[in-house]
Amino acid sequence: MSSNDFGTANFNSSNVDLSTADPRDVVCAIAASANEYNGQLGARISALFVIMAVSTCATFFPVIAKRVPKVHIPLYVYLFARYFGAGVIVATAFIHLLDPAYGEIGPNTCVGMTGGWAEYSWCPAIVLTSVMLIFLLDFGAERYVEIKYGVNTEQDIQGAVTGVKDGKDPSGPRSGSQADMPRTTKDFENAFSEDIEDNDSQAARLAFKQQIAAFLILEFGVIFHSVIIGLNLGVVGSEFSTLYAVLVFHQSFEGLGIGARMSAIPFAPGSWLPWLLCSAYGLTTPIAIAVGLGVRTTYNPNSFTANVVSGVLDSMSAGILIYTGLVELLARDFLFNPLRTRDSKRLAFMMGTTFLGAGIMALLGKWA
C-alpha cells in the first residue's frame, strides 16, 4: 500500500505498538476498507425507480401548486410545502454536507493527516470560500441591476431601522411609519396568486434572471450531494436496506425544498424551464445509482481518492446551501420581505413548518 493511500508500505495493522506507531498510519488503517457490495441487485434497481418517482413528485408539487390554479391546492398546503422545504435545505447544509465533509477530509481523518491536507483545516476553508463567492455573485448581480436600471430590490435597511431614508434629511418625516410602508393581510395572497405584471420590461427580466441564477446555484449544490449519495447507494453493503428507506425520505424532502424555492420565482406563463429544472433534480440521483451499479464491484467509496473528491464537493455544497438557506430563504422570506403577511397565525404556521422540516431532516442524518 503506497504512502499516498491508506497507511504506509511497512505498516502492519495486525501488529501495532501504539507507543511508537505513527497516528496517521493507525487512523488510515482503521479507515481502510474494500468494496462492500453484497448483491441485492433487484432491490438496488428498484431504488433507482422509486427514488426517481418520489423525488420528482415532491419537486413538482410546490411548482404545480403555484403555477396551475385549476388544481385548487389550499394556500396552507402550499405554505407547508414551501417552508418545510426551506427548513430541509438549511438542515441539509449542516447535517448532510458539512458533517460528512469533516468525516472525509477533516483534521482527524486519514486525508486530513496526510501531506498538505494536514497543514491546514481545509474543510471550513472550502466552506468559507464557497459562501463568500456565492455572496459576491449574488451581490454583484443585484448591484448591477440597481445601477444600470434603477431597480430597488429591497427596502432601505437604514430607513427601516432609523426612520431616515438614505440621503434624506433626518429632520424630515420618518419613513419607517406604517403609513409609509402599507402592508395588508391580503398582500401575501396576492403574491401567491399573481405573477409579476411587468414581465415585458427589461428590468423585470433582469430581476428574474437574478433569481434564476440564485436558484441554479442552489440546485448545483444539491445535485453534487445527490450524485455522491446515489453512487454510495449503488455499492453500499449491509447498510443498504436502511439507507434505501432513509434516502427515499431524504430525496423527497430535498426535492420539496428545491420545488418550494422554484415556486417563488416568477416564471412567464407557459415557460417550460421550471418543469425542466424539476426533472433535472429528479433524474440526478437515479442516474448516479445507475452509475454506482455499473461499478458496483470495483468502486470503493472509502478509498483515499474517493474521500478527497466527496469531501471537497460536500464542503463546496455545504457553503452553497448555508448561504442559500439562511440568506435567500430564511432572511429574505421572514426578515426582508415587504409582502410578508402580518397574520400571526399564518406566521406561526410558516415558522413551525420551517423548524419541522429542519428537525426531520436533521433526524435523518442519524442514518444517512
C-alpha positions in Angstrom: 0.0 0.0 0.0 1.5 3.3 -1.0 2.1 6.3 1.2 -0.4 8.2 -0.8 -3.2 5.8 0.1 -4.2 4.3 3.4 -1.2 3.5 5.6 2.4 3.0 4.6 4.0 0.1 2.9 5.7 -1.3 6.0 2.8 -0.8 8.4 1.3 -4.0 9.8 -2.2 -3.2 11.1 -2.5 -6.6 12.8 0.6 -6.0 15.0 0.8 -2.4 16.2 2.8 -0.8 19.0 0.7 2.3 19.8 3.6 3.9 21.7 5.7 4.1 18.6 3.2 4.0 15.7 2.5 7.0 13.5 -1.1 8.2 14.4 -1.7 8.8 10.7 -1.0 5.1 10.0 -3.3 4.0 12.7 -6.1 6.2 11.5 -5.7 5.2 7.9 -5.6 1.5 8.8 -8.9 1.9 10.7 -10.5 3.8 7.8 -9.3 1.4 5.1 -11.9 -0.9 3.6 -12.6 -2.8 0.4 -15.6 -2.8 -1.9 -18.7 -3.8 0.2 -21.2 -4.7 -2.5 -23.2 -7.7 -1.3 -25.7 -8.4 -4.0 -29.4 -7.5 -3.7 -29.3 -6.2 -7.3 -33.0 -6.3 -7.8 -33.6 -4.1 -4.8 -30.9 -1.7 -5.9 -32.5 -1.4 -9.3 -35.9 -0.8 -7.7 -34.3 2.0 -5.7 -33.4 3.7 -8.9 -37.1 4.0 -10.0 -38.6 4.5 -6.5 -36.3 7.4 -5.7 -36.8 8.9 -9.2 -40.6 8.8 -8.7 -40.8 10.2 -5.2 -38.2 12.9 -5.6 -39.6 14.1 -8.9 -43.2 14.2 -7.5 -42.0 16.1 -4.4 -40.1 18.6 -6.5 -43.1 19.2 -8.9 -45.7 19.6 -6.1 -44.9 23.2 -5.0 -44.5 24.3 -8.6 -47.8 22.8 -9.6 -49.4 24.4 -6.6 -48.2 27.9 -7.7 -48.5 27.6 -11.5 -51.6 25.5 -12.1 -54.6 27.4 -10.5 -57.0 24.7 -11.7 -55.6 22.3 -9.2 -57.0 24.4 -6.4 -54.4 23.5 -3.8 -55.2 25.2 -0.5 -52.9 28.1 0.5 -51.8 26.4 3.7 -50.8 23.2 1.8 -48.6 25.3 -0.4 -47.2 27.2 2.6 -46.4 23.9 4.2 -44.5 22.6 1.2 -42.6 25.9 0.7 -41.4 26.5 4.3 -40.9 22.8 5.2 -38.6 22.7 2.2 -36.7 25.8 3.4 -36.0 24.1 6.7 -34.9 21.0 4.8 -32.3 23.0 2.8 -30.8 24.5 5.9 -30.6 21.1 7.7 -29.1 19.5 4.6 -26.3 22.1 4.6 -25.2 21.4 8.2 -26.1 17.8 8.9 -25.9 16.1 5.5 -23.0 18.0 3.9 -20.8 19.8 6.5 -20.6 17.0 9.0 -19.8 14.3 6.3 -17.2 16.7 4.8 -15.4 16.8 8.2 -15.6 13.0 8.3 -13.9 12.8 4.9 -11.2 15.5 4.9 -11.4 16.8 8.4 -8.2 17.1 10.7 -8.8 13.7 12.4 -9.2 11.7 9.2 -6.7 9.8 7.1 -6.9 12.5 4.4 -6.6 15.3 6.9 -3.5 13.8 8.4 -1.7 13.3 5.1 0.7 15.7 3.3 -0.7 19.2 2.5 -4.1 18.2 3.9 -2.5 18.2 7.3 -1.1 21.7 7.0 -4.5 23.5 7.3 -8.1 22.8 8.2 -9.3 22.7 4.6 -12.9 21.7 5.2 -14.1 25.0 6.8 -11.8 27.0 4.4 -13.6 25.5 1.4 -17.0 26.2 3.0 -16.0 29.8 3.7 -14.7 30.3 0.2 -17.9 28.9 -1.2 -20.0 31.2 0.9 -18.1 34.3 0.1 -18.0 33.5 -3.7 -21.8 33.0 -3.7 -22.3 36.2 -1.8 -20.1 38.0 -4.2 -22.0 36.7 -7.2 -25.4 37.5 -5.6 -24.4 41.0 -4.6 -22.7 41.7 -7.9 -25.8 40.7 -9.9 -28.1 42.7 -7.6 -25.9 45.8 -7.7 -25.7 45.6 -11.5 -29.4 45.7 -11.8 -29.7 48.6 -9.3 -27.1 50.8 -11.1 -28.0 50.1 -14.7 -31.8 50.1 -14.4 -32.5 51.8 -11.2 -34.3 48.8 -9.7 -34.6 48.8 -5.9 -34.8 45.2 -5.0 -35.1 45.6 -1.2 -36.4 48.0 1.4 -33.9 50.6 2.6 -32.4 49.0 5.8 -31.3 52.3 7.2 -34.8 53.7 6.8 -36.4 50.6 8.3 -34.1 50.9 11.4 -33.7 54.6 12.0 -36.7 56.1 10.1 -34.3 58.1 7.9 -34.1 57.2 4.3 -30.6 57.0 2.7 -29.7 60.5 1.6 -32.7 62.2 3.2 -32.8 64.9 5.8 -33.1 63.4 9.3 -35.5 66.3 10.3 -38.0 65.2 7.6 -40.9 62.8 8.1 -39.9 59.4 9.4 -40.0 56.7 6.6 -40.4 53.8 8.9 -44.0 54.6 9.8 -46.8 52.3 9.0 -48.2 54.9 6.6 -45.1 54.8 4.5 -45.0 51.0 4.3 -48.6 49.8 4.0 -49.0 46.1 4.1 -52.3 44.3 4.3 -53.1 40.8 5.2 -54.1 40.3 1.5 -50.6 41.1 0.2 -49.4 37.5 0.7 -52.4 36.0 -1.0 -51.9 38.4 -4.0 -48.3 37.4 -4.2 -49.3 33.8 -4.1 -51.9 34.1 -6.9 -50.4 36.7 -9.2 -47.3 36.8 -11.3 -45.3 39.9 -11.9 -47.2 42.1 -14.3 -44.3 43.9 -16.0 -42.6 40.8 -17.4 -42.0 42.6 -20.6 -39.8 45.3 -19.1 -36.0 44.9 -19.2 -35.6 45.5 -15.5 -38.2 42.8 -14.7 -36.4 40.3 -16.9 -33.1 41.1 -15.3 -34.6 40.7 -11.8 -36.0 37.3 -13.0 -32.6 36.3 -14.3 -31.0 37.2 -10.9 -33.5 34.9 -9.1 -32.8 32.1 -11.6 -29.1 32.4 -11.1 -29.6 32.1 -7.3 -31.7 29.1 -7.8 -29.3 27.4 -10.2 -26.6 27.8 -7.6 -28.8 26.1 -5.0 -29.6 23.2 -7.4 -25.9 22.9 -8.3 -25.1 22.3 -4.6 -27.9 19.9 -4.0 -27.1 17.9 -7.2 -23.5 17.4 -6.1 -24.8 15.9 -2.9 -27.3 13.7 -4.8 -24.6 12.3 -7.1 -22.5 11.2 -4.1 -25.3 9.5 -2.2 -26.5 7.9 -5.4 -23.1 6.3 -6.0 -22.9 5.1 -2.4 -26.4 3.5 -2.6 -25.3 1.5 -5.6 -22.3 -0.1 -3.8 -23.1 0.0 -0.1 -23.1 -3.4 1.7 -25.0 -4.5 4.8 -26.4 -0.9 5.4 -28.3 -1.0 2.0 -31.8 -1.7 3.4 -31.6 1.1 6.0 -30.0 3.5 3.6 -32.6 2.8 0.9 -35.6 3.7 3.2 -33.9 6.8 4.6 -32.9 8.1 1.1 -36.5 7.8 -0.1 -37.5 10.4 2.6 -34.2 12.3 2.2 -34.6 12.9 -1.5 -38.4 13.6 -1.2 -37.7 16.3 1.4 -34.8 17.8 -0.5 -37.0 17.8 -3.7 -39.7 19.7 -1.7 -37.1 22.3 -0.8 -36.0 22.7 -4.4 -39.5 22.9 -5.7 -40.5 25.4 -3.0 -37.7 27.7 -3.9 -38.5 27.4 -7.6 -42.2 28.2 -7.0 -41.3 31.6 -5.7 -39.6 32.6 -9.0 -42.0 34.5 -11.4 -41.6 32.4 -14.5 -43.5 33.6 -17.5 -46.8 31.8 -18.1 -46.2 28.7 -20.3 -42.5 28.6 -19.6 -41.0 25.1 -19.8 -38.0 26.0 -17.6 -39.4 25.1 -14.2 -40.5 21.7 -15.4 -37.1 21.0 -16.9 -35.3 22.1 -13.7 -37.6 19.9 -11.6 -36.9 16.9 -13.9 -33.2 17.5 -13.6 -33.2 17.1 -9.9 -35.5 14.0 -10.1 -33.1 12.3 -12.5 -29.8 13.1 -10.8 -29.8 10.5 -8.0 -31.2 7.7 -10.1 -28.5 8.3 -12.8 -25.9 8.2 -10.0 -27.4 5.0 -8.6 -27.2 3.5 -12.2 -23.5 4.5 -12.4 -22.9 3.1 -8.9 -24.4 -0.2 -10.1 -22.2 -0.2 -13.1 -19.1 0.0 -11.0 -20.6 -2.0 -8.0 -17.7 -4.5 -7.8 -14.8 -2.1 -8.3 -15.8 1.3 -6.8 -14.6 1.8 -3.2 -16.4 4.8 -1.6 -13.9 4.7 1.4 -10.7 5.0 -0.7 -8.4 7.9 -0.2 -9.2 9.4 -3.6 -13.0 9.0 -3.1 -12.8 10.7 0.3 -10.9 13.6 -1.2 -13.4 14.1 -4.0 -16.5 13.7 -1.9 -15.0 15.8 0.9 -14.3 18.7 -1.4 -17.7 18.5 -3.1 -19.5 18.2 0.2 -17.7 21.3 1.6 -18.5 23.3 -1.5 -22.1 22.2 -1.5 -22.4 23.0 2.2 -21.2 26.5 1.7 -23.7 27.0 -1.2 -26.6 25.7 0.8 -25.7 27.5 4.0 -25.7 30.8 2.1 -28.8 30.0 0.1 -30.8 28.6 3.1 -30.0 31.4 5.6 -30.0 34.3 3.2 -32.1 33.5 0.1 -34.8 31.5 2.0 -35.0 32.4 5.7 -33.8 36.1 5.7 -35.5 37.2 2.6 -38.8 35.5 3.4 -39.0 36.3 7.1 -36.9 39.4 7.7 -36.7 41.5 4.5 -39.9 40.6 2.6 -42.1 43.7 2.2 -45.0 41.4 1.3 -44.7 39.1 4.4 -48.1 38.5 6.0 -49.0 40.2 9.3 -51.3 37.4 10.2 -49.8 36.0 13.4 -51.4 32.6 12.9 -50.0 32.3 9.4 -46.6 33.4 10.5 -46.6 30.8 13.3 -47.5 28.2 10.8 -44.8 29.2 8.4 -42.2 29.3 11.2 -43.4 25.9 12.6 -43.2 24.2 9.3 -39.7 25.6 8.7 -38.5 24.2 12.0 -40.3 20.9 11.4 -38.5 20.5 8.0 -35.1 21.3 9.6 -35.8 18.9 12.5 -36.9 15.9 10.5 -34.0 16.3 8.0 -31.6 16.6 10.9 -33.0 13.4 12.4 -32.5 11.6 9.1 -28.8 12.5 9.4 -28.5 9.7 12.0 -28.8 7.1 9.2 -27.7 9.0 6.0 
